[in-house]
Amino acid sequence: MQGVTVVDHPLVQHKLTIMRSKDTSTASFRRLLREISLLLCYEVTRNLELTSKVIQTPMQEMEAPTLEGKKLVFASVLRAGNGLLDGMLDLVPAARVAHVGLYRDHDTLEAVEYFFKAPSDLENRLVIVVDPMLATANSAVAAVEKLKSRGATNLRFVCLLAAPEGVERFTKAHPDVPVFTASIDERLNEQGYIVPGLGDAGDRMYGTK
């Protein structure tokens, strides 16, 4: 699908298979999500712009590469987005963090906002939006709309699983925002869950129902 990158690294796919199993414990699910987030973060930041600066090594002075521009922002779609956020911060600890609080109305499947907090000057930063599931895409579309309304212009979206229906809706709503995912699954069921999927990521991560 245009605008979508499927991260098919063997370690990502192996860990995802373990996460899909209904017998995987809450602790293991949480740990695996954190591990996969590191690998997804590696892919989504692959083409960050670099500049150079002069440093002194123990041997000699040299011109060395360093990230250019303001620190990037990880925008977590609460609550499940925090599972991806933790691992990404391990890789990029200096990143700024935004939180977008949305929940899905189980009757309408629409996203309802209840919280938003983000760093200033989003227009000058790369914003990476994280949410494990791109199902109906209602939450993802709403989160990106909110971030754009606060000035963000350079955005990327990272999820663990996506449904074809969600990818289609998201890319139509935000064709300028590339999507990175570990898998595009078969479909959505009548309740708006990804099939075969792995269930509700938030519930499995936090041991709730």
C-alpha positions as CSV (number, residue, x, y, z in Angstrom):
1,M,0.0,0.0,0.0
2,Q,1.3,3.4,-0.9
3,G,2.6,5.4,2.0
4,V,2.9,2.3,4.2
5,T,6.1,0.6,5.3
6,V,5.8,-2.9,6.7
7,V,8.7,-3.7,8.9
8,D,9.4,-7.3,8.1
9,H,12.6,-7.8,10.1
10,P,12.7,-11.4,11.4
11,L,13.0,-10.3,15.0
12,V,9.9,-8.1,14.7
13,Q,7.9,-10.9,13.1
14,H,9.1,-13.5,15.7
15,K,8.2,-11.3,18.6
16,L,4.9,-10.3,17.1
17,T,3.9,-14.0,16.7
18,I,4.5,-14.5,20.5
19,M,2.5,-11.5,21.3
20,R,-0.5,-12.7,19.2
21,S,-0.8,-15.9,21.2
22,K,-3.6,-15.7,23.8
23,D,-1.4,-17.7,26.2
24,T,1.3,-14.9,26.4
25,S,1.3,-13.4,29.9
26,T,0.7,-9.7,30.6
27,A,4.4,-9.3,31.6
28,S,5.7,-11.0,28.5
29,F,3.3,-9.0,26.3
30,R,4.5,-5.7,27.8
31,R,8.2,-6.7,27.5
32,L,7.8,-7.8,23.9
33,L,5.9,-4.6,22.9
34,R,8.8,-2.6,24.3
35,E,11.3,-4.7,22.4
36,I,9.5,-4.4,19.1
37,S,9.1,-0.6,19.6
38,L,12.9,-0.3,19.6
39,L,13.0,-2.0,16.2
40,L,10.1,0.0,14.8
41,C,11.8,3.2,16.1
42,Y,14.9,2.3,14.2
43,E,13.0,2.1,11.0
44,V,10.9,5.2,11.4
45,T,14.0,7.3,12.2
46,R,16.2,5.8,9.5
47,N,16.3,9.0,7.3
48,L,16.6,11.6,10.0
49,E,18.6,14.6,8.7
50,L,22.2,14.8,9.9
51,T,24.7,17.6,10.2
52,S,28.3,17.5,11.5
53,K,30.3,19.0,14.3
54,V,33.9,19.0,15.3
55,I,34.7,16.8,18.3
56,Q,37.9,15.6,20.0
57,T,38.3,11.8,20.2
58,P,41.0,10.3,22.5
59,M,43.1,10.1,19.3
60,Q,42.5,13.3,17.4
61,E,40.0,15.9,16.3
62,M,37.4,14.9,13.7
63,E,34.2,16.1,12.0
64,A,31.5,13.7,13.2
65,P,27.8,13.3,12.2
66,T,25.1,14.5,14.6
67,L,21.3,14.9,14.4
68,E,20.2,18.2,12.8
69,G,17.4,20.4,14.0
70,K,15.2,20.4,17.1
71,K,14.6,17.3,19.1
72,L,11.8,15.1,17.8
73,V,8.5,14.4,19.5
74,F,6.9,11.1,20.3
75,A,3.1,11.6,20.5
76,S,1.5,8.7,22.4
77,V,-2.2,8.0,21.7
78,L,-3.3,7.0,25.3
79,R,-3.4,4.6,26.8
80,A,-2.0,1.8,24.7
81,G,0.4,4.1,22.8
82,N,2.6,4.2,26.0
83,G,3.6,0.7,25.3
84,L,5.4,1.8,22.2
85,L,6.5,5.0,23.7
86,D,8.6,3.4,26.5
87,G,10.8,1.5,24.1
88,M,11.2,4.4,21.8
89,L,12.4,6.6,24.6
90,D,15.0,4.0,25.4
91,L,16.4,4.5,21.9
92,V,15.9,8.3,21.8
93,P,15.9,9.5,25.5
94,A,16.2,13.2,24.6
95,A,12.9,13.2,22.6
96,R,10.1,15.3,23.7
97,V,6.7,13.6,24.5
98,A,3.1,14.6,23.6
99,H,0.1,12.8,25.0
100,V,-3.2,12.6,23.1
101,G,-6.0,11.1,25.2
102,L,-8.6,9.4,23.1
103,Y,-11.0,6.5,23.7
104,R,-13.2,4.6,21.3
105,D,-16.9,4.8,21.9
106,H,-17.9,1.1,21.7
107,D,-21.3,2.0,20.2
108,T,-20.2,4.4,17.4
109,L,-16.5,3.4,17.2
110,E,-15.7,7.1,17.0
111,A,-12.8,8.6,18.9
112,V,-13.6,10.8,21.9
113,E,-10.9,13.2,23.1
114,Y,-10.3,13.6,26.9
115,F,-6.7,14.9,27.2
116,F,-4.1,16.7,25.1
117,K,-0.6,17.9,26.1
118,A,2.3,18.6,23.8
119,P,5.6,20.5,23.6
120,S,5.7,24.0,22.0
121,D,6.7,24.8,18.5
122,L,5.6,21.5,17.0
123,E,5.9,23.1,13.6
124,N,9.7,22.9,13.9
125,R,9.9,19.3,15.0
126,L,9.4,15.8,13.5
127,V,6.4,14.3,15.3
128,I,6.1,10.5,15.5
129,V,2.6,9.4,16.5
130,V,2.5,6.0,18.2
131,D,-0.5,3.7,18.8
132,P,-0.3,-0.1,18.7
133,M,-3.4,-0.7,16.6
134,L,-4.6,1.0,13.4
135,A,-8.0,-0.6,13.3
136,T,-10.9,1.7,12.2
137,A,-8.3,4.5,12.2
138,N,-10.7,6.9,14.0
139,S,-8.3,7.5,16.9
140,A,-5.3,7.8,14.6
141,V,-7.0,10.3,12.3
142,A,-8.3,12.4,15.2
143,A,-4.8,12.4,16.9
144,V,-3.1,13.6,13.8
145,E,-5.7,16.2,13.2
146,K,-5.2,17.5,16.7
147,L,-1.5,17.7,16.3
148,K,-1.8,19.4,13.0
149,S,-4.1,22.0,14.6
150,R,-1.3,22.7,17.1
151,G,1.2,23.4,14.3
152,A,2.7,20.0,13.4
153,T,3.6,19.7,9.8
154,N,6.1,16.8,9.7
155,L,4.5,13.7,11.0
156,R,4.9,9.9,10.9
157,F,2.6,7.2,12.3
158,V,3.9,4.0,13.9
159,C,1.7,1.0,14.9
160,L,2.2,-2.6,15.7
161,L,-0.8,-3.9,13.6
162,A,-3.0,-2.4,10.9
163,A,-6.2,-3.4,9.2
164,P,-6.6,-2.7,5.5
165,E,-9.7,-0.6,6.3
166,G,-7.7,1.5,8.8
167,V,-4.8,2.0,6.4
168,E,-7.2,3.1,3.6
169,R,-9.0,5.6,5.9
170,F,-5.9,7.0,7.4
171,T,-4.0,7.5,4.2
172,K,-7.0,9.2,2.6
173,A,-7.4,11.5,5.6
174,H,-3.7,12.2,5.9
175,P,-1.8,11.3,2.7
176,D,1.1,13.4,3.9
177,V,1.7,11.1,6.9
178,P,3.7,7.9,6.2
179,V,2.7,4.8,8.2
180,F,5.1,2.2,9.7
181,T,3.7,-1.1,10.9
182,A,4.8,-4.6,11.7
183,S,1.9,-6.2,9.9
184,I,-1.2,-5.5,7.8
185,D,-3.7,-8.1,8.9
186,E,-6.7,-9.5,7.1
187,R,-9.7,-7.3,8.1
188,L,-11.8,-5.8,10.8
189,N,-14.6,-7.7,12.5
190,E,-18.0,-6.3,13.3
191,Q,-16.8,-4.9,16.6
192,G,-14.0,-3.0,14.9
193,Y,-11.2,-5.3,16.1
194,I,-8.3,-6.4,13.8
195,V,-8.5,-10.0,12.7
196,P,-6.5,-12.2,13.3
197,G,-4.9,-9.5,15.4
198,L,-3.9,-9.9,19.0
199,G,-6.9,-8.6,20.9
200,D,-7.1,-5.3,22.7
201,A,-3.5,-4.1,23.1
202,G,-4.2,-1.9,26.1
203,D,-6.0,-4.6,28.0
204,R,-3.3,-7.2,27.3
205,M,-0.6,-4.7,28.2
206,Y,-2.1,-3.7,31.5
207,G,-4.1,-6.8,32.4
208,T,-7.5,-5.1,32.2
209,K,-10.8,-6.0,30.5
